[in-house]
Amino acid sequence: MKKKSFTSKIFLILPIFVIFFLLGLSFVNLYVPLSLKKTEEKIRVEIPAGTSAKKIAHILKQKNLIRSEKFFYLSSRFPFVFAHSNPYSLKSGVYKISSDMSVKQILALLESGQNEYIKTVFPEGLTTSKIAEILQEKGVCSKDDFILASKNESLLKKYSIPAKNFEGFLFPDTYFFTPNMDATKVLDMMVNNFFSKVNTIPQFQGKTVSEYYKTVILASIVEREYRLEEEAPLIASVFTNRLQKNIGLYSCATIEYVITEIMGKPHPDVIKYEDLKIDSPYNTYKWAGLTPTPISNPGLVALEAAANPPKTGYYFFTLADERRGNHIFTKNFTSHIQAGSNFKTKKVASF
């Protein structure tokens, strides 16, 4: 009788013991980080688009961030057991997951979609190739992929840009990218930003890209010439006056573009007289009119100046103070010579 009673008690206690054991195991798996080291370690985890919860569990296990793939998967699919109302919607992206995070914290992070972002600043006046170099240096995408995307005919048609590349339409700004992004998506972000910004300028509103393309070209030259913001409109007026008289723009920035972007040489500190003789349609000392395409990616200051230049009698400008960056504006060549014409170039923005 006693034996039977003892056996009965074991069978009665055993399920309770198992339940408490499983609950304890679940608690450890869900709330206790795999690593109990005092110093946390940030581990980069990339979740490609369309990755299943099982595959995500496998990735995390390989990174040594969870104890059990099966437990992680079950936790994501049946969260009501762990006081979460619905199954977790785990989002793709690039995450920095700390080694001291629990499964519950990792699930919450992957559901939030709070990716690891790369803050990237593009100063005004950079060329597409310079932008591509920054993107590669930051680990956003490869230089070659971005340059290839910038020449994509389908993308150019999508935005109705009447050119062979996106030079001039990559708006200089601060962006937040994710590592190893598709170059096309990076370009889309920058181009969409351009259109968003130019729509704030009255002279661009209601016009097609073809209708204001020449204004973008002019802005790209103004961008590479001005140093003080208040002088950008005056420089735009000088170029506009020369264009109306069919006089060469005589812009050192266009020579610089030929040397660095077409000839592939280092950025010059000074334009030499022999450089003014280079045979290129971008040489505004040799040919009148605008360059065939933009020579940089201008910001709002240059775009506004080119879209609405003030009426002046100026046809020349020369750098007066290299340290301050101000210019002397003159109406005739004699005054220009007296002001001291020089061929100093605007420094390339550092990055």
C-alpha positions as a Markdown table, in Angstrom:
| # | Residue | x | y | z |
|---|---|---|---|---|
| 1 | Met | 0.0 | 0.0 | 0.0 |
| 2 | Lys | 2.8 | 2.3 | 0.9 |
| 3 | Lys | 4.7 | 1.5 | -2.3 |
| 4 | Lys | 1.7 | 2.2 | -4.4 |
| 5 | Ser | 1.3 | 5.5 | -2.6 |
| 6 | Phe | 4.9 | 6.5 | -3.1 |
| 7 | Thr | 4.8 | 5.6 | -6.8 |
| 8 | Ser | 1.6 | 7.7 | -7.2 |
| 9 | Lys | 3.3 | 10.6 | -5.6 |
| 10 | Ile | 6.3 | 10.3 | -8.0 |
| 11 | Phe | 3.9 | 10.3 | -11.0 |
| 12 | Leu | 2.1 | 13.3 | -9.5 |
| 13 | Ile | 5.3 | 15.3 | -8.8 |
| 14 | Leu | 7.2 | 14.4 | -12.0 |
| 15 | Pro | 5.0 | 16.4 | -14.4 |
| 16 | Ile | 5.3 | 19.4 | -12.0 |
| 17 | Phe | 9.0 | 19.0 | -11.9 |
| 18 | Val | 9.2 | 18.8 | -15.7 |
| 19 | Ile | 7.0 | 21.9 | -16.0 |
| 20 | Phe | 9.2 | 23.9 | -13.6 |
| 21 | Phe | 12.3 | 22.6 | -15.4 |
| 22 | Leu | 11.0 | 23.7 | -18.8 |
| 23 | Leu | 9.9 | 27.0 | -17.4 |
| 24 | Gly | 13.3 | 27.6 | -15.9 |
| 25 | Leu | 15.0 | 26.5 | -19.2 |
| 26 | Ser | 12.7 | 28.9 | -21.1 |
| 27 | Phe | 13.5 | 31.7 | -18.7 |
| 28 | Val | 17.2 | 31.2 | -19.1 |
| 29 | Asn | 17.0 | 31.0 | -22.9 |
| 30 | Leu | 14.7 | 34.0 | -23.2 |
| 31 | Tyr | 16.0 | 36.4 | -20.6 |
| 32 | Val | 19.6 | 35.4 | -19.9 |
| 33 | Pro | 22.2 | 36.5 | -22.5 |
| 34 | Leu | 24.5 | 33.7 | -23.9 |
| 35 | Ser | 27.5 | 35.8 | -23.0 |
| 36 | Leu | 27.9 | 36.9 | -19.4 |
| 37 | Lys | 31.1 | 38.7 | -19.9 |
| 38 | Lys | 31.4 | 42.1 | -18.2 |
| 39 | Thr | 32.4 | 43.8 | -21.5 |
| 40 | Glu | 29.8 | 43.6 | -24.2 |
| 41 | Glu | 30.8 | 43.0 | -27.8 |
| 42 | Lys | 28.9 | 44.5 | -30.8 |
| 43 | Ile | 28.4 | 41.9 | -33.5 |
| 44 | Arg | 27.4 | 42.9 | -37.0 |
| 45 | Val | 24.5 | 40.7 | -38.3 |
| 46 | Glu | 23.1 | 41.0 | -41.8 |
| 47 | Ile | 19.6 | 39.6 | -42.4 |
| 48 | Pro | 18.9 | 39.5 | -46.2 |
| 49 | Ala | 15.4 | 40.3 | -47.5 |
| 50 | Gly | 13.1 | 37.3 | -47.4 |
| 51 | Thr | 15.0 | 35.4 | -44.7 |
| 52 | Ser | 12.8 | 33.0 | -42.7 |
| 53 | Ala | 12.7 | 32.9 | -38.9 |
| 54 | Lys | 14.5 | 29.5 | -39.0 |
| 55 | Lys | 17.3 | 30.9 | -41.2 |
| 56 | Ile | 17.6 | 34.0 | -38.9 |
| 57 | Ala | 18.0 | 31.6 | -35.9 |
| 58 | His | 20.7 | 29.8 | -37.8 |
| 59 | Ile | 22.6 | 33.0 | -38.5 |
| 60 | Leu | 22.4 | 34.1 | -34.9 |
| 61 | Lys | 23.6 | 30.7 | -33.7 |
| 62 | Gln | 26.6 | 30.9 | -36.0 |
| 63 | Lys | 27.4 | 34.3 | -34.6 |
| 64 | Asn | 27.2 | 32.8 | -31.1 |
| 65 | Leu | 24.4 | 35.1 | -30.0 |
| 66 | Ile | 21.8 | 32.5 | -29.0 |
| 67 | Arg | 21.9 | 29.1 | -27.2 |
| 68 | Ser | 19.3 | 27.3 | -29.3 |
| 69 | Glu | 18.1 | 27.8 | -32.9 |
| 70 | Lys | 14.9 | 25.8 | -32.1 |
| 71 | Phe | 14.1 | 27.9 | -29.1 |
| 72 | Phe | 14.6 | 31.1 | -30.9 |
| 73 | Tyr | 12.4 | 30.0 | -33.7 |
| 74 | Leu | 9.6 | 28.8 | -31.4 |
| 75 | Ser | 9.9 | 32.1 | -29.4 |
| 76 | Ser | 9.4 | 34.1 | -32.6 |
| 77 | Arg | 6.4 | 31.9 | -33.8 |
| 78 | Phe | 4.6 | 31.3 | -30.5 |
| 79 | Pro | 5.4 | 34.5 | -28.5 |
| 80 | Phe | 2.1 | 34.3 | -26.5 |
| 81 | Val | 3.8 | 31.7 | -24.3 |
| 82 | Phe | 6.2 | 34.5 | -23.4 |
| 83 | Ala | 3.6 | 37.3 | -23.0 |
| 84 | His | 3.9 | 38.7 | -26.5 |
| 85 | Ser | 0.5 | 39.1 | -28.2 |
| 86 | Asn | 1.4 | 38.2 | -31.8 |
| 87 | Pro | 4.2 | 36.3 | -33.7 |
| 88 | Tyr | 7.3 | 38.5 | -34.2 |
| 89 | Ser | 7.6 | 40.2 | -37.6 |
| 90 | Leu | 11.4 | 40.0 | -38.1 |
| 91 | Lys | 12.7 | 42.5 | -40.5 |
| 92 | Ser | 15.7 | 42.3 | -42.9 |
| 93 | Gly | 18.6 | 44.7 | -42.6 |
| 94 | Val | 22.0 | 45.1 | -41.0 |
| 95 | Tyr | 22.0 | 45.1 | -37.2 |
| 96 | Lys | 24.6 | 45.6 | -34.5 |
| 97 | Ile | 23.6 | 43.0 | -31.8 |
| 98 | Ser | 25.3 | 43.1 | -28.5 |
| 99 | Ser | 26.7 | 39.9 | -27.0 |
| 100 | Asp | 24.9 | 40.7 | -23.7 |
| 101 | Met | 21.4 | 40.9 | -25.3 |
| 102 | Ser | 18.8 | 38.2 | -24.4 |
| 103 | Val | 16.7 | 36.4 | -27.0 |
| 104 | Lys | 13.7 | 38.6 | -26.0 |
| 105 | Gln | 15.8 | 41.7 | -26.7 |
| 106 | Ile | 17.1 | 40.4 | -30.0 |
| 107 | Leu | 13.6 | 39.5 | -31.1 |
| 108 | Ala | 12.5 | 43.1 | -30.2 |
| 109 | Leu | 15.4 | 44.6 | -32.1 |
| 110 | Leu | 14.8 | 42.6 | -35.2 |
| 111 | Glu | 11.1 | 43.4 | -35.1 |
| 112 | Ser | 11.8 | 47.1 | -34.7 |
| 113 | Gly | 13.9 | 47.2 | -37.9 |
| 114 | Gln | 16.3 | 49.6 | -36.3 |
| 115 | Asn | 19.2 | 49.0 | -38.7 |
| 116 | Glu | 22.8 | 50.0 | -38.2 |
| 117 | Tyr | 23.1 | 53.2 | -40.2 |
| 118 | Ile | 26.1 | 54.8 | -41.7 |
| 119 | Lys | 26.0 | 58.6 | -41.5 |
| 120 | Thr | 27.4 | 60.0 | -44.7 |
| 121 | Val | 28.0 | 63.7 | -45.5 |
| 122 | Phe | 28.5 | 64.9 | -49.0 |
| 123 | Pro | 29.7 | 68.5 | -49.3 |
| 124 | Glu | 28.4 | 70.7 | -52.1 |
| 125 | Gly | 30.4 | 70.6 | -55.4 |
| 126 | Leu | 31.6 | 67.0 | -55.4 |
| 127 | Thr | 31.6 | 65.0 | -58.7 |
| 128 | Thr | 30.0 | 61.6 | -59.1 |
| 129 | Ser | 33.4 | 59.9 | -58.9 |
| 130 | Lys | 34.2 | 61.7 | -55.6 |
| 131 | Ile | 30.8 | 60.7 | -54.2 |
| 132 | Ala | 31.5 | 57.1 | -55.2 |
| 133 | Glu | 34.9 | 57.1 | -53.4 |
| 134 | Ile | 33.2 | 58.3 | -50.2 |
| 135 | Leu | 30.5 | 55.6 | -50.5 |
| 136 | Gln | 33.2 | 52.9 | -50.9 |
| 137 | Glu | 35.3 | 54.3 | -48.0 |
| 138 | Lys | 32.2 | 54.3 | -45.7 |
| 139 | Gly | 31.3 | 50.7 | -46.7 |
| 140 | Val | 27.9 | 51.7 | -48.2 |
| 141 | Cys | 28.6 | 50.3 | -51.7 |
| 142 | Ser | 31.4 | 49.8 | -54.1 |
| 143 | Lys | 32.7 | 52.8 | -56.2 |
| 144 | Asp | 32.4 | 50.8 | -59.4 |
| 145 | Asp | 28.8 | 49.8 | -58.7 |
| 146 | Phe | 27.8 | 53.4 | -58.0 |
| 147 | Ile | 29.4 | 54.8 | -61.1 |
| 148 | Leu | 27.8 | 52.0 | -63.1 |
| 149 | Ala | 24.4 | 52.9 | -61.6 |
| 150 | Ser | 24.9 | 56.6 | -62.4 |
| 151 | Lys | 25.1 | 55.7 | -66.1 |
| 152 | Asn | 22.1 | 53.4 | -66.1 |
| 153 | Glu | 19.9 | 54.3 | -69.1 |
| 154 | Ser | 16.7 | 52.9 | -67.5 |
| 155 | Leu | 17.2 | 55.0 | -64.4 |
| 156 | Leu | 18.0 | 58.1 | -66.4 |
| 157 | Lys | 14.7 | 57.6 | -68.4 |
| 158 | Lys | 12.9 | 57.1 | -65.1 |
| 159 | Tyr | 13.8 | 60.6 | -63.9 |
| 160 | Ser | 13.6 | 62.1 | -67.5 |
| 161 | Ile | 17.2 | 63.3 | -67.3 |
| 162 | Pro | 18.5 | 64.3 | -70.7 |
| 163 | Ala | 22.1 | 63.1 | -70.2 |
| 164 | Lys | 24.3 | 60.0 | -70.1 |
| 165 | Asn | 24.8 | 60.2 | -66.3 |
| 166 | Phe | 23.4 | 61.7 | -63.1 |
| 167 | Glu | 26.1 | 64.3 | -62.6 |
| 168 | Gly | 24.4 | 67.4 | -61.2 |
| 169 | Phe | 21.5 | 65.5 | -59.7 |
| 170 | Leu | 23.1 | 63.9 | -56.7 |
| 171 | Phe | 22.1 | 66.3 | -54.0 |
| 172 | Pro | 24.8 | 67.1 | -51.5 |
| 173 | Asp | 23.4 | 66.4 | -48.0 |
| 174 | Thr | 23.7 | 64.2 | -44.9 |
| 175 | Tyr | 22.4 | 60.7 | -45.5 |
| 176 | Phe | 21.9 | 57.6 | -43.4 |
| 177 | Phe | 22.7 | 54.5 | -45.4 |
| 178 | Thr | 23.0 | 50.9 | -44.4 |
| 179 | Pro | 26.2 | 48.8 | -45.1 |
| 180 | Asn | 26.4 | 47.1 | -48.4 |
| 181 | Met | 23.4 | 48.8 | -49.9 |
| 182 | Asp | 22.4 | 48.3 | -53.5 |
| 183 | Ala | 24.1 | 51.2 | -55.4 |
| 184 | Thr | 20.8 | 51.9 | -57.3 |
| 185 | Lys | 19.0 | 52.4 | -54.0 |
| 186 | Val | 21.7 | 54.8 | -52.8 |
| 187 | Leu | 21.4 | 56.8 | -56.1 |
| 188 | Asp | 17.6 | 56.8 | -55.8 |
| 189 | Met | 17.9 | 58.4 | -52.4 |
| 190 | Met | 20.2 | 61.2 | -53.6 |
| 191 | Val | 18.2 | 61.9 | -56.8 |
| 192 | Asn | 14.8 | 61.9 | -55.0 |
| 193 | Asn | 16.4 | 64.4 | -52.5 |
| 194 | Phe | 17.5 | 66.6 | -55.4 |
| 195 | Phe | 14.0 | 66.8 | -56.8 |
| 196 | Ser | 12.5 | 67.4 | -53.4 |
| 197 | Lys | 14.9 | 70.3 | -52.8 |
| 198 | Val | 14.6 | 72.0 | -56.3 |
| 199 | Asn | 10.8 | 72.0 | -55.9 |
| 200 | Thr | 11.3 | 74.6 | -53.2 |
| 201 | Ile | 12.8 | 77.0 | -55.8 |
| 202 | Pro | 10.0 | 78.9 | -57.6 |
| 203 | Gln | 11.9 | 79.0 | -60.9 |
| 204 | Phe | 12.0 | 75.2 | -61.0 |
| 205 | Gln | 8.4 | 74.6 | -60.1 |
| 206 | Gly | 6.2 | 73.3 | -62.9 |
| 207 | Lys | 9.1 | 72.7 | -65.3 |
| 208 | Thr | 10.4 | 69.5 | -66.8 |
| 209 | Val | 14.0 | 68.4 | -66.2 |
| 210 | Ser | 14.8 | 69.2 | -69.9 |
| 211 | Glu | 13.5 | 72.8 | -69.4 |
| 212 | Tyr | 15.8 | 73.5 | -66.4 |
| 213 | Tyr | 18.8 | 71.2 | -67.3 |
| 214 | Lys | 20.9 | 74.2 | -68.4 |
| 215 | Thr | 20.2 | 75.9 | -65.1 |
| 216 | Val | 21.6 | 72.8 | -63.3 |
| 217 | Ile | 24.7 | 73.0 | -65.6 |
| 218 | Leu | 25.2 | 76.7 | -64.7 |
| 219 | Ala | 24.6 | 75.9 | -61.0 |
| 220 | Ser | 27.3 | 73.2 | -61.1 |
| 221 | Ile | 29.8 | 75.7 | -62.4 |
| 222 | Val | 28.8 | 78.4 | -59.9 |
| 223 | Glu | 29.1 | 75.8 | -57.1 |
| 224 | Arg | 32.7 | 75.2 | -58.0 |
| 225 | Glu | 33.6 | 79.0 | -58.2 |
| 226 | Tyr | 32.0 | 80.7 | -55.2 |
| 227 | Arg | 33.5 | 80.6 | -51.8 |
| 228 | Leu | 31.3 | 83.0 | -49.9 |
| 229 | Glu | 27.5 | 82.2 | -50.0 |
| 230 | Glu | 26.6 | 85.9 | -50.6 |
| 231 | Glu | 28.7 | 86.0 | -53.7 |
| 232 | Ala | 27.1 | 83.0 | -55.5 |
| 233 | Pro | 24.3 | 85.2 | -57.1 |
| 234 | Leu | 26.9 | 87.7 | -58.4 |
| 235 | Ile | 29.0 | 84.9 | -59.9 |
| 236 | Ala | 25.8 | 83.5 | -61.5 |
| 237 | Ser | 25.1 | 87.0 | -62.9 |
| 238 | Val | 28.6 | 87.2 | -64.4 |
| 239 | Phe | 28.2 | 83.9 | -66.2 |
| 240 | Thr | 24.6 | 84.8 | -67.4 |
| 241 | Asn | 25.9 | 88.1 | -68.8 |
| 242 | Arg | 28.6 | 86.4 | -70.7 |
| 243 | Leu | 26.2 | 83.7 | -72.0 |
| 244 | Gln | 23.9 | 86.4 | -73.3 |
| 245 | Lys | 26.8 | 88.0 | -75.2 |
| 246 | Asn | 28.1 | 84.6 | -76.4 |
| 247 | Ile | 31.4 | 85.2 | -74.5 |
| 248 | Gly | 33.3 | 82.3 | -73.1 |
| 249 | Leu | 32.6 | 81.7 | -69.4 |
| 250 | Tyr | 36.4 | 81.6 | -68.6 |
| 251 | Ser | 35.7 | 79.3 | -65.6 |
| 252 | Cys | 38.8 | 77.7 | -64.0 |
| 253 | Ala | 36.4 | 75.1 | -62.5 |
| 254 | Thr | 35.7 | 73.7 | -66.0 |
| 255 | Ile | 39.4 | 73.3 | -66.6 |
| 256 | Glu | 39.8 | 71.6 | -63.3 |
| 257 | Tyr | 37.0 | 69.2 | -64.3 |
| 258 | Val | 38.8 | 68.4 | -67.5 |
| 259 | Ile | 42.1 | 67.7 | -65.7 |
| 260 | Thr | 40.6 | 65.6 | -62.9 |
| 261 | Glu | 37.5 | 63.9 | -64.3 |
| 262 | Ile | 38.4 | 63.5 | -68.0 |
| 263 | Met | 42.2 | 63.3 | -67.9 |
| 264 | Gly | 42.3 | 61.6 | -64.5 |
| 265 | Lys | 45.0 | 63.7 | -63.1 |
| 266 | Pro | 45.3 | 65.0 | -59.5 |
| 267 | His | 43.5 | 68.2 | -58.4 |
| 268 | Pro | 45.6 | 71.2 | -59.4 |
| 269 | Asp | 46.2 | 74.1 | -57.0 |
| 270 | Val | 46.8 | 76.5 | -59.8 |
| 271 | Ile | 45.5 | 76.4 | -63.4 |
| 272 | Lys | 48.4 | 77.0 | -65.8 |
| 273 | Tyr | 48.1 | 79.0 | -69.0 |
| 274 | Glu | 48.9 | 75.9 | -71.0 |
| 275 | Asp | 45.9 | 74.2 | -69.4 |
| 276 | Leu | 43.6 | 76.9 | -70.9 |
| 277 | Lys | 44.5 | 75.5 | -74.3 |
| 278 | Ile | 43.3 | 71.9 | -73.6 |
| 279 | Asp | 41.0 | 70.8 | -76.5 |
| 280 | Ser | 37.8 | 69.8 | -74.7 |
| 281 | Pro | 34.1 | 70.9 | -75.0 |
| 282 | Tyr | 34.3 | 71.5 | -71.2 |
| 283 | Asn | 37.1 | 74.1 | -71.7 |
| 284 | Thr | 35.1 | 77.4 | -71.3 |
| 285 | Tyr | 38.3 | 79.4 | -72.1 |
| 286 | Lys | 38.3 | 77.8 | -75.6 |
| 287 | Trp | 34.5 | 77.5 | -76.3 |
| 288 | Ala | 31.6 | 79.9 | -75.6 |
| 289 | Gly | 28.5 | 78.6 | -73.8 |
| 290 | Leu | 27.8 | 76.1 | -71.1 |
| 291 | Thr | 29.6 | 72.8 | -70.7 |
| 292 | Pro | 27.9 | 69.8 | -72.3 |
| 293 | Thr | 26.9 | 68.5 | -68.8 |
| 294 | Pro | 27.1 | 69.5 | -65.2 |
| 295 | Ile | 30.7 | 69.5 | -63.7 |
| 296 | Ser | 29.6 | 68.9 | -60.1 |
| 297 | Asn | 26.6 | 68.3 | -57.9 |
| 298 | Pro | 25.4 | 71.7 | -56.7 |
| 299 | Gly | 23.6 | 72.6 | -53.5 |
| 300 | Leu | 20.7 | 74.9 | -52.9 |
| 301 | Val | 22.8 | 78.1 | -52.8 |
| 302 | Ala | 24.2 | 77.6 | -56.3 |
| 303 | Leu | 20.9 | 76.3 | -57.7 |
| 304 | Glu | 19.0 | 79.3 | -56.4 |
| 305 | Ala | 21.7 | 81.6 | -57.7 |
| 306 | Ala | 21.7 | 80.0 | -61.2 |
| 307 | Ala | 17.9 | 80.0 | -61.3 |
| 308 | Asn | 17.5 | 83.7 | -60.4 |
| 309 | Pro | 20.7 | 85.6 | -61.0 |
| 310 | Pro | 20.6 | 89.4 | -60.2 |
| 311 | Lys | 20.9 | 91.9 | -63.0 |
| 312 | Thr | 24.3 | 93.4 | -62.9 |
| 313 | Gly | 26.8 | 94.9 | -65.4 |
| 314 | Tyr | 29.6 | 92.5 | -64.2 |
| 315 | Tyr | 31.5 | 90.4 | -66.8 |
| 316 | Phe | 34.5 | 89.5 | -64.7 |
| 317 | Phe | 35.5 | 88.4 | -61.2 |
| 318 | Thr | 38.8 | 87.5 | -59.6 |
| 319 | Leu | 39.8 | 86.2 | -56.2 |
| 320 | Ala | 40.7 | 89.1 | -53.9 |
| 321 | Asp | 41.6 | 87.4 | -50.6 |
| 322 | Glu | 42.5 | 83.7 | -50.8 |
| 323 | Arg | 42.1 | 83.2 | -47.0 |
| 324 | Arg | 38.7 | 84.9 | -46.8 |
| 325 | Gly | 37.6 | 83.7 | -50.3 |
| 326 | Asn | 36.0 | 87.0 | -51.5 |
| 327 | His | 36.1 | 88.2 | -55.1 |
| 328 | Ile | 36.3 | 91.5 | -56.9 |
| 329 | Phe | 33.6 | 91.9 | -59.6 |
| 330 | Thr | 34.3 | 94.2 | -62.5 |
| 331 | Lys | 32.5 | 95.4 | -65.7 |
| 332 | Asn | 35.3 | 95.5 | -68.2 |
| 333 | Phe | 38.6 | 93.7 | -69.0 |
| 334 | Thr | 40.8 | 96.7 | -68.0 |
| 335 | Ser | 39.3 | 96.7 | -64.5 |
| 336 | His | 39.7 | 93.0 | -64.4 |
| 337 | Ile | 43.4 | 93.1 | -65.1 |
| 338 | Gln | 43.8 | 95.9 | -62.6 |
| 339 | Ala | 42.0 | 93.7 | -60.0 |
| 340 | Gly | 44.7 | 91.1 | -60.6 |
| 341 | Ser | 43.4 | 88.1 | -62.5 |
| 342 | Asn | 44.6 | 84.8 | -61.2 |
| 343 | Phe | 43.8 | 81.1 | -61.8 |
| 344 | Lys | 43.6 | 79.7 | -58.2 |
| 345 | Thr | 41.2 | 76.8 | -58.0 |
| 346 | Lys | 38.6 | 76.2 | -55.3 |
| 347 | Lys | 39.8 | 73.4 | -52.9 |
| 348 | Val | 38.1 | 70.1 | -53.2 |
| 349 | Ala | 35.9 | 69.4 | -50.1 |
| 350 | Ser | 37.7 | 67.0 | -47.7 |
| 351 | Phe | 36.2 | 63.8 | -46.6 |
